[in-house]
């Protein structure tokens, strides 16, 4: 099966569904990423692209597609929908993950809204959460205890961002571990990633 994760910025995907992607890759599925911007307002763009490529390598990703939009200017537009449709044709995914539209960052909201249109013929679409997500009400989860180390390593590859949480003395790694523990408790396991499904096709 081919899997595609869409993120507005480098490190969004690793935080939101890095564990799930690592599990898919370890089981032989083909994982692809689309990153809409290079996160230039959060650091040097070349550094952030390099960090994203290393994170993708750690998770076992086949290819990273770049949107080349300016950070904070990911548009809610037909042009982005068309670009996402082109990536979907190349990756041919059965499962797509994307930022939740309930978010304080406009790039996350706009990417999610465009993804709703671009993914309309894909059987599985799930929203993931990041630290700026609000009112997230997940309805499914996956146990990531066996890949938590890989998820955190993927996040740690974004070295320039690890301490940029705007919370004193709390790194993104600590935040991700705490979130995984919280979602795990809700799912009755130790560590989990939680998702809000728009469409979820269960094959028996």
C-alpha positions, 0 to 999 in steps of 0.5 A: 500500500502507498501512504502519503502524509501532507504537512505545512512545515518541516517537522509537522508530519514527524510530530503528527504521524511519524510513528504511524509512518514508521510502522508502515515503512517497517512493514514494507509499505511505500511512504511519501511526504508532501511538505508545503513550505520550507519553514524559512521563518522558523530558521534557515530554509536550506537547513530545514530542508536538509533536516526534513530529508534526514527525518524522512530517511529515519522514518523510511520514507521513499520520497519527499515532495516540496510545495515551495510555498513561503512560510505563513503563506500556504494558500487556500487556493485552487492552485494548491488543490491542483498541486496536491492532486498532482502529488496524489497521482504520482504517489497513488496513495490509499491512505493520506494523513494531513494537519488538522484544520482546527489550528491556530496557524493559517498554513495548517488550516489552509493545507487541510482545507485544500486537502479535503478537496484534493483527496476526495477520491482517496478512501482513507483521509485522517487529520493529525495533531501538532502543538498548535492544533485546537479542539482536536477530537480523535476517533481512532488511534494506533499504538506506537510504543514499538516505534516511539524511539524512531518517531522521536529520532525523526523529530530530533533530526529537526535540530534547529527546531527542537527547543522552539516550543515557546514553552520554557524548558520544554523541548519538542521531544518532551512534548511529543512523548507527553502527547503520545502518553496522553493519547495512549492512556485514552486508547488504553495503551502506553503510547499512541498517535491519535487521528480524526478520520474523515474517511476510514475504509476498514478491510476485513 
